Amino acid sequence: MPQLNPSPWFYIFIVSWLVLLTVAFPKTLDYTFPNEATLQDTQEAKRGTWLWPWT
């Protein structure tokens, strides 16, 4: 039965991983986001009392 012979499937497995490691991973790791993150103000915002209109 050809399914039990690991020789061709192991070769396909190794080649596919080599392609993934050399092509796909560097492309995804080099991706830069179009909007850079900005630092938020570290001071806590002043909170006033909430005036409920129905009380």
HTML snippet that shows the backbone in 3Dmol.js (N, CA, C, O; Angstrom):
<script src="https://3Dmol.org/build/3Dmol-min.js"></script>
<div id="view" style="width:600px;height:400px;position:relative"></div>
<script>
const pdb = `
ATOM      1  N   MET A   1       0.846  -1.179   0.000  1.00  0.00           N
ATOM      2  CA  MET A   1       0.000   0.000   0.000  1.00  0.00           C
ATOM      3  C   MET A   1       0.888   1.236   0.000  1.00  0.00           C
ATOM      4  O   MET A   1       1.780   1.338   0.842  1.00  0.00           O
ATOM      5  N   PRO A   2       0.679   2.169  -0.902  1.00  0.00           N
ATOM      6  CA  PRO A   2       1.569   3.323  -1.012  1.00  0.00           C
ATOM      7  C   PRO A   2       1.431   4.311   0.139  1.00  0.00           C
ATOM      8  O   PRO A   2       2.344   5.102   0.374  1.00  0.00           O
ATOM      9  N   GLN A   3       0.315   4.289   0.861  1.00  0.00           N
ATOM     10  CA  GLN A   3       0.154   5.228   1.967  1.00  0.00           C
ATOM     11  C   GLN A   3       1.138   4.949   3.100  1.00  0.00           C
ATOM     12  O   GLN A   3       1.489   5.859   3.850  1.00  0.00           O
ATOM     13  N   LEU A   4       1.581   3.713   3.230  1.00  0.00           N
ATOM     14  CA  LEU A   4       2.448   3.346   4.333  1.00  0.00           C
ATOM     15  C   LEU A   4       3.921   3.616   4.050  1.00  0.00           C
ATOM     16  O   LEU A   4       4.752   3.492   4.950  1.00  0.00           O
ATOM     17  N   ASN A   5       4.251   3.975   2.839  1.00  0.00           N
ATOM     18  CA  ASN A   5       5.630   4.288   2.497  1.00  0.00           C
ATOM     19  C   ASN A   5       5.901   5.754   2.865  1.00  0.00           C
ATOM     20  O   ASN A   5       5.372   6.644   2.198  1.00  0.00           O
ATOM     21  N   PRO A   6       6.703   6.037   3.899  1.00  0.00           N
ATOM     22  CA  PRO A   6       6.885   7.420   4.343  1.00  0.00           C
ATOM     23  C   PRO A   6       7.857   8.220   3.488  1.00  0.00           C
ATOM     24  O   PRO A   6       7.973   9.432   3.669  1.00  0.00           O
ATOM     25  N   SER A   7       8.542   7.590   2.584  1.00  0.00           N
ATOM     26  CA  SER A   7       9.576   8.285   1.843  1.00  0.00           C
ATOM     27  C   SER A   7       9.070   9.493   1.049  1.00  0.00           C
ATOM     28  O   SER A   7       9.618  10.578   1.245  1.00  0.00           O
ATOM     29  N   PRO A   8       8.076   9.391   0.174  1.00  0.00           N
ATOM     30  CA  PRO A   8       7.673  10.589  -0.570  1.00  0.00           C
ATOM     31  C   PRO A   8       6.966  11.616   0.306  1.00  0.00           C
ATOM     32  O   PRO A   8       7.111  12.815   0.071  1.00  0.00           O
ATOM     33  N   TRP A   9       6.210  11.183   1.303  1.00  0.00           N
ATOM     34  CA  TRP A   9       5.478  12.136   2.135  1.00  0.00           C
ATOM     35  C   TRP A   9       6.410  12.884   3.075  1.00  0.00           C
ATOM     36  O   TRP A   9       6.189  14.058   3.372  1.00  0.00           O
ATOM     37  N   PHE A  10       7.434  12.215   3.536  1.00  0.00           N
ATOM     38  CA  PHE A  10       8.404  12.893   4.396  1.00  0.00           C
ATOM     39  C   PHE A  10       9.165  13.961   3.609  1.00  0.00           C
ATOM     40  O   PHE A  10       9.428  15.043   4.132  1.00  0.00           O
ATOM     41  N   TYR A  11       9.512  13.671   2.383  1.00  0.00           N
ATOM     42  CA  TYR A  11      10.188  14.648   1.531  1.00  0.00           C
ATOM     43  C   TYR A  11       9.283  15.864   1.273  1.00  0.00           C
ATOM     44  O   TYR A  11       9.747  17.002   1.330  1.00  0.00           O
ATOM     45  N   ILE A  12       8.017  15.628   0.993  1.00  0.00           N
ATOM     46  CA  ILE A  12       7.074  16.735   0.781  1.00  0.00           C
ATOM     47  C   ILE A  12       6.923  17.555   2.062  1.00  0.00           C
ATOM     48  O   ILE A  12       6.855  18.783   2.010  1.00  0.00           O
ATOM     49  N   PHE A  13       6.872  16.888   3.195  1.00  0.00           N
ATOM     50  CA  PHE A  13       6.764  17.571   4.476  1.00  0.00           C
ATOM     51  C   PHE A  13       7.974  18.466   4.732  1.00  0.00           C
ATOM     52  O   PHE A  13       7.812  19.619   5.133  1.00  0.00           O
ATOM     53  N   ILE A  14       9.176  17.957   4.508  1.00  0.00           N
ATOM     54  CA  ILE A  14      10.401  18.727   4.745  1.00  0.00           C
ATOM     55  C   ILE A  14      10.498  19.902   3.778  1.00  0.00           C
ATOM     56  O   ILE A  14      10.854  21.007   4.187  1.00  0.00           O
ATOM     57  N   VAL A  15      10.192  19.684   2.521  1.00  0.00           N
ATOM     58  CA  VAL A  15      10.267  20.766   1.534  1.00  0.00           C
ATOM     59  C   VAL A  15       9.243  21.853   1.843  1.00  0.00           C
ATOM     60  O   VAL A  15       9.547  23.040   1.724  1.00  0.00           O
ATOM     61  N   SER A  16       8.047  21.465   2.233  1.00  0.00           N
ATOM     62  CA  SER A  16       7.035  22.474   2.551  1.00  0.00           C
ATOM     63  C   SER A  16       7.442  23.297   3.778  1.00  0.00           C
ATOM     64  O   SER A  16       7.202  24.504   3.812  1.00  0.00           O
ATOM     65  N   TRP A  17       8.048  22.669   4.776  1.00  0.00           N
ATOM     66  CA  TRP A  17       8.513  23.425   5.935  1.00  0.00           C
ATOM     67  C   TRP A  17       9.673  24.344   5.570  1.00  0.00           C
ATOM     68  O   TRP A  17       9.754  25.461   6.080  1.00  0.00           O
ATOM     69  N   LEU A  18      10.554  23.903   4.713  1.00  0.00           N
ATOM     70  CA  LEU A  18      11.652  24.770   4.287  1.00  0.00           C
ATOM     71  C   LEU A  18      11.136  25.986   3.533  1.00  0.00           C
ATOM     72  O   LEU A  18      11.636  27.095   3.721  1.00  0.00           O
ATOM     73  N   VAL A  19      10.155  25.786   2.695  1.00  0.00           N
ATOM     74  CA  VAL A  19       9.556  26.921   1.983  1.00  0.00           C
ATOM     75  C   VAL A  19       8.876  27.855   2.967  1.00  0.00           C
ATOM     76  O   VAL A  19       9.003  29.074   2.858  1.00  0.00           O
ATOM     77  N   LEU A  20       8.172  27.304   3.905  1.00  0.00           N
ATOM     78  CA  LEU A  20       7.505  28.125   4.903  1.00  0.00           C
ATOM     79  C   LEU A  20       8.502  28.936   5.720  1.00  0.00           C
ATOM     80  O   LEU A  20       8.287  30.123   5.965  1.00  0.00           O
ATOM     81  N   LEU A  21       9.589  28.301   6.140  1.00  0.00           N
ATOM     82  CA  LEU A  21      10.572  28.996   6.965  1.00  0.00           C
ATOM     83  C   LEU A  21      11.367  30.040   6.192  1.00  0.00           C
ATOM     84  O   LEU A  21      11.775  31.048   6.769  1.00  0.00           O
ATOM     85  N   THR A  22      11.594  29.823   4.909  1.00  0.00           N
ATOM     86  CA  THR A  22      12.425  30.764   4.155  1.00  0.00           C
ATOM     87  C   THR A  22      11.630  31.841   3.439  1.00  0.00           C
ATOM     88  O   THR A  22      12.185  32.886   3.099  1.00  0.00           O
ATOM     89  N   VAL A  23      10.347  31.614   3.199  1.00  0.00           N
ATOM     90  CA  VAL A  23       9.573  32.595   2.441  1.00  0.00           C
ATOM     91  C   VAL A  23       8.487  33.251   3.288  1.00  0.00           C
ATOM     92  O   VAL A  23       8.432  34.477   3.384  1.00  0.00           O
ATOM     93  N   ALA A  24       7.647  32.464   3.888  1.00  0.00           N
ATOM     94  CA  ALA A  24       6.468  33.012   4.560  1.00  0.00           C
ATOM     95  C   ALA A  24       6.799  33.705   5.880  1.00  0.00           C
ATOM     96  O   ALA A  24       6.308  34.807   6.125  1.00  0.00           O
ATOM     97  N   PHE A  25       7.603  33.101   6.720  1.00  0.00           N
ATOM     98  CA  PHE A  25       7.896  33.700   8.016  1.00  0.00           C
ATOM     99  C   PHE A  25       8.631  35.031   7.906  1.00  0.00           C
ATOM    100  O   PHE A  25       8.234  35.975   8.590  1.00  0.00           O
ATOM    101  N   PRO A  26       9.674  35.170   7.091  1.00  0.00           N
ATOM    102  CA  PRO A  26      10.313  36.485   6.990  1.00  0.00           C
ATOM    103  C   PRO A  26       9.376  37.569   6.449  1.00  0.00           C
ATOM    104  O   PRO A  26       9.475  38.727   6.856  1.00  0.00           O
ATOM    105  N   LYS A  27       8.479  37.212   5.547  1.00  0.00           N
ATOM    106  CA  LYS A  27       7.540  38.211   5.029  1.00  0.00           C
ATOM    107  C   LYS A  27       6.594  38.683   6.118  1.00  0.00           C
ATOM    108  O   LYS A  27       6.296  39.874   6.205  1.00  0.00           O
ATOM    109  N   THR A  28       6.119  37.769   6.946  1.00  0.00           N
ATOM    110  CA  THR A  28       5.198  38.181   7.995  1.00  0.00           C
ATOM    111  C   THR A  28       5.919  38.906   9.129  1.00  0.00           C
ATOM    112  O   THR A  28       5.342  39.798   9.750  1.00  0.00           O
ATOM    113  N   LEU A  29       7.156  38.544   9.407  1.00  0.00           N
ATOM    114  CA  LEU A  29       7.886  39.217  10.476  1.00  0.00           C
ATOM    115  C   LEU A  29       8.351  40.609  10.071  1.00  0.00           C
ATOM    116  O   LEU A  29       8.541  41.460  10.940  1.00  0.00           O
ATOM    117  N   ASP A  30       8.539  40.866   8.781  1.00  0.00           N
ATOM    118  CA  ASP A  30       8.968  42.178   8.311  1.00  0.00           C
ATOM    119  C   ASP A  30       7.814  43.142   8.098  1.00  0.00           C
ATOM    120  O   ASP A  30       8.033  44.293   7.719  1.00  0.00           O
ATOM    121  N   TYR A  31       6.588  42.690   8.335  1.00  0.00           N
ATOM    122  CA  TYR A  31       5.431  43.546   8.121  1.00  0.00           C
ATOM    123  C   TYR A  31       5.439  44.694   9.118  1.00  0.00           C
ATOM    124  O   TYR A  31       5.639  44.488  10.315  1.00  0.00           O
ATOM    125  N   THR A  32       5.222  45.891   8.622  1.00  0.00           N
ATOM    126  CA  THR A  32       5.120  47.054   9.501  1.00  0.00           C
ATOM    127  C   THR A  32       3.697  47.581   9.428  1.00  0.00           C
ATOM    128  O   THR A  32       3.084  47.610   8.360  1.00  0.00           O
ATOM    129  N   PHE A  33       3.196  47.986  10.543  1.00  0.00           N
ATOM    130  CA  PHE A  33       1.838  48.493  10.601  1.00  0.00           C
ATOM    131  C   PHE A  33       1.800  49.911  10.051  1.00  0.00           C
ATOM    132  O   PHE A  33       2.728  50.681  10.298  1.00  0.00           O
ATOM    133  N   PRO A  34       0.769  50.278   9.320  1.00  0.00           N
ATOM    134  CA  PRO A  34       0.712  51.614   8.732  1.00  0.00           C
ATOM    135  C   PRO A  34       0.552  52.717   9.765  1.00  0.00           C
ATOM    136  O   PRO A  34       1.015  53.835   9.535  1.00  0.00           O
ATOM    137  N   ASN A  35      -0.077  52.444  10.877  1.00  0.00           N
ATOM    138  CA  ASN A  35      -0.272  53.452  11.920  1.00  0.00           C
ATOM    139  C   ASN A  35       0.574  53.083  13.129  1.00  0.00           C
ATOM    140  O   ASN A  35       0.343  52.060  13.774  1.00  0.00           O
ATOM    141  N   GLU A  36       1.543  53.915  13.425  1.00  0.00           N
ATOM    142  CA  GLU A  36       2.383  53.658  14.593  1.00  0.00           C
ATOM    143  C   GLU A  36       1.619  54.031  15.861  1.00  0.00           C
ATOM    144  O   GLU A  36       0.826  54.972  15.865  1.00  0.00           O
ATOM    145  N   ALA A  37       1.860  53.307  16.902  1.00  0.00           N
ATOM    146  CA  ALA A  37       1.188  53.566  18.169  1.00  0.00           C
ATOM    147  C   ALA A  37       1.754  54.828  18.806  1.00  0.00           C
ATOM    148  O   ALA A  37       2.962  55.062  18.773  1.00  0.00           O
ATOM    149  N   THR A  38       0.880  55.632  19.380  1.00  0.00           N
ATOM    150  CA  THR A  38       1.309  56.839  20.072  1.00  0.00           C
ATOM    151  C   THR A  38       1.197  56.604  21.570  1.00  0.00           C
ATOM    152  O   THR A  38       0.344  55.842  22.026  1.00  0.00           O
ATOM    153  N   LEU A  39       2.045  57.251  22.316  1.00  0.00           N
ATOM    154  CA  LEU A  39       2.023  57.100  23.764  1.00  0.00           C
ATOM    155  C   LEU A  39       0.845  57.873  24.346  1.00  0.00           C
ATOM    156  O   LEU A  39       0.585  59.013  23.959  1.00  0.00           O
ATOM    157  N   GLN A  40       0.154  57.256  25.257  1.00  0.00           N
ATOM    158  CA  GLN A  40      -0.960  57.902  25.927  1.00  0.00           C
ATOM    159  C   GLN A  40      -0.423  58.740  27.082  1.00  0.00           C
ATOM    160  O   GLN A  40       0.684  58.516  27.571  1.00  0.00           O
ATOM    161  N   ASP A  41      -1.218  59.694  27.501  1.00  0.00           N
ATOM    162  CA  ASP A  41      -0.859  60.514  28.647  1.00  0.00           C
ATOM    163  C   ASP A  41      -0.878  59.636  29.897  1.00  0.00           C
ATOM    164  O   ASP A  41      -1.843  58.911  30.134  1.00  0.00           O
ATOM    165  N   THR A  42       0.188  59.702  30.694  1.00  0.00           N
ATOM    166  CA  THR A  42       0.270  58.821  31.862  1.00  0.00           C
ATOM    167  C   THR A  42      -0.483  59.369  33.064  1.00  0.00           C
ATOM    168  O   THR A  42      -0.710  58.642  34.031  1.00  0.00           O
ATOM    169  N   GLN A  43      -0.872  60.635  33.021  1.00  0.00           N
ATOM    170  CA  GLN A  43      -1.618  61.192  34.151  1.00  0.00           C
ATOM    171  C   GLN A  43      -3.059  60.735  34.076  1.00  0.00           C
ATOM    172  O   GLN A  43      -3.655  60.656  33.002  1.00  0.00           O
ATOM    173  N   GLU A  44      -3.607  60.435  35.249  1.00  0.00           N
ATOM    174  CA  GLU A  44      -4.990  59.967  35.287  1.00  0.00           C
ATOM    175  C   GLU A  44      -5.921  61.150  35.056  1.00  0.00           C
ATOM    176  O   GLU A  44      -5.697  62.247  35.567  1.00  0.00           O
ATOM    177  N   ALA A  45      -6.947  60.910  34.293  1.00  0.00           N
ATOM    178  CA  ALA A  45      -7.893  61.976  33.982  1.00  0.00           C
ATOM    179  C   ALA A  45      -8.681  62.362  35.232  1.00  0.00           C
ATOM    180  O   ALA A  45      -9.024  61.515  36.057  1.00  0.00           O
ATOM    181  N   LYS A  46      -8.962  63.667  35.353  1.00  0.00           N
ATOM    182  CA  LYS A  46      -9.730  64.144  36.499  1.00  0.00           C
ATOM    183  C   LYS A  46     -11.192  63.774  36.281  1.00  0.00           C
ATOM    184  O   LYS A  46     -11.786  64.093  35.250  1.00  0.00           O
ATOM    185  N   ARG A  47     -11.751  63.099  37.265  1.00  0.00           N
ATOM    186  CA  ARG A  47     -13.129  62.648  37.143  1.00  0.00           C
ATOM    187  C   ARG A  47     -14.021  63.499  38.037  1.00  0.00           C
ATOM    188  O   ARG A  47     -13.764  63.653  39.231  1.00  0.00           O
ATOM    189  N   GLY A  48     -15.052  64.038  37.447  1.00  0.00           N
ATOM    190  CA  GLY A  48     -16.017  64.812  38.223  1.00  0.00           C
ATOM    191  C   GLY A  48     -17.174  63.945  38.645  1.00  0.00           C
ATOM    192  O   GLY A  48     -17.237  62.761  38.316  1.00  0.00           O
ATOM    193  N   THR A  49     -18.078  64.538  39.367  1.00  0.00           N
ATOM    194  CA  THR A  49     -19.254  63.785  39.777  1.00  0.00           C
ATOM    195  C   THR A  49     -20.210  63.681  38.609  1.00  0.00           C
ATOM    196  O   THR A  49     -20.289  64.578  37.769  1.00  0.00           O
ATOM    197  N   TRP A  50     -20.918  62.602  38.566  1.00  0.00           N
ATOM    198  CA  TRP A  50     -21.874  62.374  37.491  1.00  0.00           C
ATOM    199  C   TRP A  50     -23.239  62.885  37.954  1.00  0.00           C
ATOM    200  O   TRP A  50     -23.766  62.478  38.990  1.00  0.00           O
ATOM    201  N   LEU A  51     -23.770  63.765  37.169  1.00  0.00           N
ATOM    202  CA  LEU A  51     -25.081  64.319  37.520  1.00  0.00           C
ATOM    203  C   LEU A  51     -26.150  63.595  36.715  1.00  0.00           C
ATOM    204  O   LEU A  51     -26.283  63.786  35.507  1.00  0.00           O
ATOM    205  N   TRP A  52     -26.908  62.759  37.419  1.00  0.00           N
ATOM    206  CA  TRP A  52     -27.977  62.032  36.753  1.00  0.00           C
ATOM    207  C   TRP A  52     -29.150  62.966  36.546  1.00  0.00           C
ATOM    208  O   TRP A  52     -29.554  63.642  37.491  1.00  0.00           O
ATOM    209  N   PRO A  53     -29.709  63.032  35.368  1.00  0.00           N
ATOM    210  CA  PRO A  53     -30.795  63.980  35.115  1.00  0.00           C
ATOM    211  C   PRO A  53     -32.109  63.610  35.798  1.00  0.00           C
ATOM    212  O   PRO A  53     -32.985  64.466  35.921  1.00  0.00           O
ATOM    213  N   TRP A  54     -32.277  62.370  36.246  1.00  0.00           N
ATOM    214  CA  TRP A  54     -33.558  61.971  36.829  1.00  0.00           C
ATOM    215  C   TRP A  54     -33.527  61.922  38.340  1.00  0.00           C
ATOM    216  O   TRP A  54     -34.501  61.481  38.951  1.00  0.00           O
ATOM    217  N   THR A  55     -32.430  62.365  38.979  1.00  0.00           N
ATOM    218  CA  THR A  55     -32.407  62.345  40.455  1.00  0.00           C
ATOM    219  C   THR A  55     -32.559  63.725  41.001  1.00  0.00           C
ATOM    220  O   THR A  55     -32.564  63.910  42.218  1.00  0.00           O
TER     221      THR A  55
END
`;
const viewer = $3Dmol.createViewer("view");
viewer.addModel(pdb, "pdb");
viewer.setStyle({}, {cartoon: {color: "spectrum"}});
viewer.zoomTo();
viewer.render();
</script>
